[in-house]
Amino acid sequence: YSPISFSAAADGRLLVVHNVDANPDPYTVQLETAIVRIGLDGTRSQQQYAPEQVGDFMNLGAFDSAGNFWFLRLAERGQASAPTELVRLDPAGTFTTVRNDLPNLYSGSTRPLLASADRKILSFELGGQYYFVESATAAVSSIPAVNSFTPEALSNDGVLFGTQGARVFQVNRSGQQSAVYGTENLYYFNVVGVDLIDS
């Protein structure tokens, strides 16, 4: 079993995450996680880590503008009630735990982290809160989540866009909410991103 996930950096680099068998004994499987960075010229660098270092949700992470990869993991792998950590993996392969006191990953959605178009702000939802991360300073703030709203995109000024019922809805970082598009007859759609035309 070798799940593979991909994430693209702002400059087009790819981060590939997959499982490898670190044990040469053909009768014993010792899975480790291989993290492969692929450059624009095709060059690759691979580092392998024990599963507890990357957790089970690294495939839901996102790159910031400096090439750091941010993701969430349980503070204790295999402990379903453990708190969640916000982790940054830098281009050199160093893990930094930015927060270790977040609500449990199973307390809400496990959707991918959102990155603003300039990749300077990240956002995710946990435990009834929307969290915002300033990637340059690692400062984290939060506001209460909005009922029946599904964030799907994040603007450069930290406004969440998503769906609520049959409308495109927005929530800013102070918690103000408003509908920006849609009618009661608009169904089966998704918000896919924020363009750069006004940035």
N, C-alpha and C positions, 0 to 999 in steps of 0.2 A: 504494500500500500504506500504510494508515494504522491501525496497531494502536492501540486505545484501552483504557485501564485506569482503574479507579476505586478509590479508597480512602476510607473514611469516618473522620472524626475523632470523638473522644469526644462532642463537642457537636453532631454531626450534619452538620458541614460536609463537603463532598466535595472530593477532589483528583482531577482528571481529567488524564490524560497521553495525548497523541496527537501524531502527526506532522503537520507542515504544510510546504507548499512556500514557502520564503522568497524564491524568485526569481520576479520578475514575468514573466520570459521564458517563454512557453508551451512552448518547446522544450528548456528546461533545468530540471532538477529539483534543488533544493537543500533537502534536508530538514532541518528543525530540529524540536526537540521543544517543544511548547506545554504548559505546565503551567497549568491553570486551577483556581482555587479558587472554589467556589460556596458562598455563605453560606446560612443558614437562610431569609433573606428573598429569596433568588434572585439577589442581587448577585454579579457575577462579576469576577474580576481574572485577567488572563492575562499570563504572561511567557514569552518564547521563549529557548531555549538551544541551543547547538551540541550535537550528539549526544554528543560526548566528555564533556560536563559531566554528563549524566544516565546514560550507559552504556546497557546493554541489559537491565537487570534491575530498573529502577525500579518496574515494575508489581508486584514482589514485596515492596515496602516496607511500612512501618506507621507510623501516627501515635503520638506520645507524648501525655501529658496536657497539655503546653503548646502543642500544635498544630504541633510540629516533625515533619517527615516524614523517617524514617530508611530508608536503602536501601543496597544493595551495588553496587559497580561495579568493573570491572577498572581497575587503576592506569593501564594503557595500553590504550585501546580498540583492538580488532582483534588484540591480542597474546594468543593463547590461553593462554600460559604465564605471563602477568603476575600479580603478587600482587593481592589483592583489597583494596579500600578500603571502610571503613564511613563513610558520609556522612550528615550531617544537613542538611536544608533547612529553614530557619526561615521563619516566616510572612512576613517581609520579602523573601524570595527569595534569601537568602545561603546558599551552600553552605559547609559546614565539614567537612573530612576529619578524622574522629576517630581512625581507624587506617588505616595504609597498608601494613601488613605481614601481612595475613591470608592464609591459604592460597588458592590459586587457586580461582576460582568453579567451574571444571570438575573440581575434585578430589573432588567429592561431590555432594550434592543441591543443587538450586536451588529449594527450596521457599520459600514466603513467610516473611518474618519473623513471629514470634509476638509479640503484645503481651499483657501481663497485663490483667485486667479493668479495673484502675485506670490502665492505660497508663503505669505508672512503671518497668516492667521490660520489656525486649525480649529475644528470644532467636532464635538461628539456628544452623544446623549447617553446618560447613565443615571439610574436611580431617580427619575423624575426631574432631572436638571439638564440644561444645555450648558456644556463647558466650552470655553474659548481659551485658546492657547496662543500667546504671542511667541512666535518661534524664536525671535532674536533674544528675548530675555527669559523665556520659559515661564513667564507669569501666567497664572491660570485664574480665570474668573468664571462665574456661573450665574445663571438665572433659572427660575422655575420653568419647566417644560410646559408647553401649551397642549391642551387636550385635543386629541385627534389630528394633530399637525405632524407631518412627516418631513423633516428637513432633508433636502436633496442637493442644495447648492449653497455656497457661501461667497458673498461679495468681498471686495478688498477692504470695505469699511466695516465688515463684521456683521452684515445683515444675512440672516438665514432665509432662504427661499425654499418653498416646498408646497405640498398639497394639503388641503383640508377640505374634505368633501369634494365638491365639484369646482373648487377655486384654486388658483395660485395664490399663496398666502406668504406674507413676510413677517418676520419677527426680528427686531433689532436688539442690540446688546443691552438695552435698558428694559427690555421686555415689552415694548410697544408693538402692537399687532395691527395688521391691516391686510385686506384683500387687494390684490393688484390686478387680477384678471380672472374671468370665469363667470359662469352662470350655473343655475341649477341643472341645466341640460348638458353640461360639459362633463364627460366621463372618460375613463381609461386614458389617462395621460400621465406623463412624468416630467419633472423639471430636470434638465440634464446639465445645466451649468450657467455661468455668468460670463458674457463675452467681455472683450477688452476695449471696445470701441470708445468708451468714455473714460478710460483710465490713463 
